């Protein structure tokens, strides 16, 4: 078993898939790459054959929770990263993961900063990203970021984590990772669950992920049909009393335009 595996969750015929693959192939240290899908077809198989990437097919109807759990199940390696097919990874992602693990052997979740790609252009900074960095601050304090209360504190006012930036230490975490039946906040729910488990959250505030916002993105679809708002309200109500949760949601909705 190797140190790390990227498992690409692929759907349909994404025009961004090859760019994602090339970014994984360009890592400065060796890593394994596989692809998992519930929508197999000749187009996808051809792309993967071109880059010599093994394919794992999940039978049944596409469902993001089941698809992500299947991806984690099929990935071998101490750490597993679910790569979204429309995103890009910086060349040093796995290298930074290795450095963090050597420094903190009890690390169970690794994450990084991210840069948005909108209409083909990099979008740096902004108020939303500044707030996310502030919320991630407890996970940058090595003397306390192994404590459950500290891990949970970063998740009380929203989810400041770009899910594709996360790498999970599979052997030390309860499987399946994702639960709750959500379409949008399943990563937030996952992080809340993992915050109660032994181990350390480590956040490297370097932009090791390039997160693409486009018309076909799940994030945008969940905003348009209000699934995001409904699920995020449910999450806040798990953490805060009803009126407080409602007040937080008023402010939280302001961030939606960042992903449209």
C-alpha positions as CSV (number, residue, x, y, z in Angstrom):
1,X,0.0,0.0,0.0
2,X,1.4,3.4,-1.0
3,X,1.4,6.6,0.9
4,X,-1.4,8.5,-1.1
5,X,-4.0,8.0,-3.7
6,X,-6.0,10.5,-5.7
7,X,-9.3,9.0,-6.7
8,X,-11.1,11.0,-9.4
9,X,-14.9,11.0,-9.1
10,X,-16.0,11.2,-12.7
11,X,-19.4,11.9,-14.2
12,X,-20.5,12.1,-17.8
13,X,-18.1,13.8,-20.3
14,X,-16.5,16.7,-18.4
15,X,-14.4,19.0,-20.6
16,X,-12.2,19.6,-17.6
17,X,-11.3,16.0,-16.9
18,X,-8.0,15.9,-18.8
19,X,-6.7,19.1,-17.2
20,X,-7.5,17.6,-13.8
21,X,-5.6,14.4,-14.7
22,X,-2.6,16.3,-15.9
23,X,-2.4,18.3,-12.7
24,X,-2.4,15.0,-10.7
25,X,0.3,13.5,-13.0
26,X,2.4,16.6,-12.5
27,X,2.9,16.1,-8.7
28,X,6.5,16.6,-7.5
29,X,6.4,13.3,-5.6
30,X,4.9,10.0,-6.9
31,X,1.3,9.2,-6.0
32,X,-1.3,6.7,-7.2
33,X,-4.3,7.8,-9.3
34,X,-7.5,5.9,-9.9
35,X,-10.9,6.9,-11.2
36,X,-14.3,5.9,-9.7
37,X,-17.6,6.4,-11.6
38,X,-21.3,5.5,-11.6
39,X,-21.6,6.7,-15.2
40,X,-19.2,4.6,-17.2
41,X,-18.9,4.9,-21.0
42,X,-16.5,4.7,-23.9
43,X,-15.5,8.4,-23.7
44,X,-14.4,8.1,-20.1
45,X,-12.7,4.8,-20.7
46,X,-10.8,6.3,-23.6
47,X,-9.5,9.2,-21.6
48,X,-8.4,6.9,-18.7
49,X,-6.7,4.5,-21.1
50,X,-4.7,7.4,-22.6
51,X,-3.3,8.3,-19.1
52,X,-3.1,4.7,-17.9
53,X,-5.5,5.3,-15.0
54,X,-7.5,2.3,-13.6
55,X,-11.3,2.6,-13.5
56,X,-13.6,1.4,-10.7
57,X,-17.3,1.3,-11.6
58,X,-20.1,1.5,-9.0
59,X,-23.3,-0.2,-10.0
60,X,-26.6,1.6,-9.4
61,X,-28.0,5.1,-9.7
62,X,-25.6,8.0,-9.3
63,X,-25.6,9.5,-5.8
64,X,-22.9,11.7,-4.5
65,X,-22.8,10.2,-1.0
66,X,-22.6,6.6,-2.3
67,X,-20.2,7.6,-5.1
68,X,-17.8,9.3,-2.7
69,X,-17.9,6.4,-0.2
70,X,-17.3,4.0,-3.1
71,X,-14.3,6.1,-4.2
72,X,-12.8,6.0,-0.7
73,X,-13.4,2.3,-0.4
74,X,-11.6,1.5,-3.7
75,X,-8.6,3.8,-3.0
76,X,-5.5,2.2,-1.5
77,X,-3.0,4.3,0.4
78,X,-2.5,5.8,3.9
79,X,-4.1,9.0,2.7
80,X,-6.9,9.4,0.1
81,X,-8.0,12.5,-1.7
82,X,-11.3,12.7,-3.6
83,X,-10.4,14.7,-6.7
84,X,-13.3,16.4,-8.4
85,X,-13.0,16.1,-12.2
86,X,-13.3,19.8,-12.9
87,X,-10.7,21.0,-10.4
88,X,-6.9,21.3,-10.6
89,X,-4.2,20.6,-8.0
90,X,-0.9,22.4,-7.4
91,X,2.2,20.5,-8.2
92,X,3.2,20.4,-4.5
93,X,0.0,19.1,-3.0
94,X,1.2,15.6,-2.2
95,X,4.6,16.9,-1.2
96,X,3.0,19.3,1.3
97,X,0.9,16.4,2.6
98,X,4.0,14.3,3.2
99,X,5.7,17.2,5.0
100,X,2.7,17.6,7.3
101,X,2.4,13.9,8.1
102,X,6.2,13.7,9.0
103,X,5.7,16.7,11.3
104,X,2.4,15.5,12.8
105,X,2.2,11.6,12.7
106,X,-1.3,11.8,14.4
107,X,-2.7,13.8,11.5
108,X,-6.0,12.3,10.2
109,X,-7.3,15.1,7.9
110,X,-5.1,17.4,5.8
111,X,-6.5,20.4,4.0
112,X,-5.2,23.5,2.1
113,X,-6.2,26.9,0.9
114,X,-7.8,27.1,-2.6
115,X,-8.1,29.6,-5.5
116,X,-11.3,29.9,-7.4
117,X,-11.3,29.6,-11.2
118,X,-14.2,31.6,-12.7
119,X,-14.7,32.0,-16.5
120,X,-11.2,30.7,-17.0
121,X,-9.6,33.3,-14.7
122,X,-8.0,32.9,-11.2
123,X,-9.9,34.8,-8.5
124,X,-7.6,35.7,-5.6
125,X,-8.7,36.7,-2.1
126,X,-12.0,38.4,-1.4
127,X,-14.1,38.7,1.7
128,X,-15.5,35.2,1.6
129,X,-12.1,33.6,1.4
130,X,-10.8,35.9,4.2
131,X,-13.6,34.7,6.5
132,X,-12.8,31.0,5.6
133,X,-9.2,31.5,6.5
134,X,-10.2,33.0,9.8
135,X,-12.5,30.1,10.6
136,X,-9.6,27.7,9.8
137,X,-7.3,29.4,12.2
138,X,-7.7,26.8,15.0
139,X,-6.5,24.1,12.7
140,X,-3.2,26.0,12.2
141,X,-2.4,25.9,15.9
142,X,-0.3,22.7,16.3
143,X,-0.5,22.7,20.1
144,X,-4.3,22.4,20.1
145,X,-5.5,21.2,16.7
146,X,-5.7,17.6,17.9
147,X,-8.4,18.5,20.5
148,X,-12.0,17.7,19.6
149,X,-13.4,21.0,20.8
150,X,-10.8,22.9,18.7
151,X,-11.5,20.8,15.6
152,X,-15.3,21.4,16.0
153,X,-14.8,25.2,16.6
154,X,-13.8,25.7,13.0
155,X,-17.1,24.3,11.8
156,X,-19.5,26.2,14.1
157,X,-20.1,29.2,11.7
158,X,-20.1,27.3,8.4
159,X,-17.8,25.0,6.4
160,X,-14.5,26.8,5.7
161,X,-13.0,23.8,3.9
162,X,-12.8,23.2,0.2
163,X,-13.7,19.5,0.2
164,X,-11.4,18.6,-2.7
165,X,-8.4,19.9,-0.8
166,X,-8.9,17.3,1.9
167,X,-6.9,14.2,2.3
168,X,-8.2,11.6,4.7
169,X,-6.2,9.0,6.6
170,X,-8.3,6.1,5.7
171,X,-6.9,3.6,8.2
172,X,-7.6,5.8,11.2
173,X,-11.1,7.0,10.4
174,X,-14.6,5.4,10.6
175,X,-15.9,4.2,7.3
176,X,-18.1,5.0,5.4
177,X,-16.8,8.6,5.7
178,X,-19.9,10.3,4.3
179,X,-23.4,10.0,5.7
180,X,-26.6,11.9,6.3
181,X,-28.1,11.6,2.8
182,X,-27.0,15.2,1.9
183,X,-26.3,16.4,-1.7
184,X,-24.3,19.5,-0.7
185,X,-23.2,19.6,3.0
186,X,-22.1,16.0,3.1
187,X,-18.5,17.2,3.5
188,X,-19.4,19.5,6.3
189,X,-21.3,16.7,8.1
190,X,-18.3,14.5,7.5
191,X,-15.9,17.0,9.1
192,X,-18.2,17.4,12.1
193,X,-18.1,13.6,12.6
194,X,-14.4,13.3,12.2
195,X,-13.8,16.2,14.6
196,X,-15.0,13.9,17.4
197,X,-12.6,11.2,16.4
198,X,-9.0,10.9,17.7
199,X,-6.4,12.6,15.5
200,X,-5.3,16.0,14.2
201,X,-6.7,18.4,11.6
202,X,-3.9,20.1,9.8
203,X,-4.5,23.1,7.5
204,X,-1.7,24.4,5.2
205,X,-2.6,27.9,4.1
206,X,-1.1,27.5,0.7
207,X,-3.3,27.4,-2.5
208,X,-2.8,23.8,-3.4
209,X,-6.2,23.5,-5.0
210,X,-7.8,25.4,-7.9
211,X,-11.5,25.1,-7.5
212,X,-13.5,25.7,-10.7
213,X,-16.9,27.4,-10.7
214,X,-18.9,26.8,-13.9
215,X,-22.5,26.3,-15.1
216,X,-22.3,22.5,-14.8
217,X,-20.9,22.5,-11.3
218,X,-22.8,20.8,-8.5
219,X,-22.3,23.8,-6.2
220,X,-24.0,26.1,-8.6
221,X,-26.9,23.7,-9.2
222,X,-27.5,23.3,-5.4
223,X,-27.7,27.1,-5.1
224,X,-30.2,27.5,-7.9
225,X,-32.6,24.8,-6.7
226,X,-32.2,25.9,-3.0
227,X,-30.8,22.5,-1.8
228,X,-27.7,24.3,-0.5
229,X,-29.8,26.7,1.6
230,X,-32.0,24.0,3.0
231,X,-29.1,21.7,3.9
232,X,-27.0,24.5,5.4
233,X,-29.9,25.6,7.6
234,X,-30.3,22.1,8.8
235,X,-26.6,22.0,9.7
236,X,-26.7,25.3,11.6
237,X,-29.8,24.0,13.5
238,X,-27.7,21.1,14.7
239,X,-25.2,23.4,16.2
240,X,-27.2,26.5,17.3
241,X,-30.7,27.3,18.7
242,X,-33.2,28.1,16.0
243,X,-33.1,31.9,16.1
244,X,-29.3,32.0,16.2
245,X,-29.1,29.5,13.3
246,X,-31.6,31.7,11.3
247,X,-29.5,34.8,12.0
248,X,-26.3,33.1,10.9
249,X,-28.0,31.9,7.7
250,X,-28.9,35.5,6.7
251,X,-25.2,36.3,6.7
252,X,-24.1,33.0,5.2
253,X,-26.3,33.4,2.1
254,X,-24.2,36.4,1.1
255,X,-21.4,34.0,0.2
256,X,-23.5,32.3,-2.5
257,X,-22.7,34.9,-5.2
258,X,-19.1,33.8,-4.9
259,X,-20.0,30.5,-6.6
260,X,-22.4,31.8,-9.3
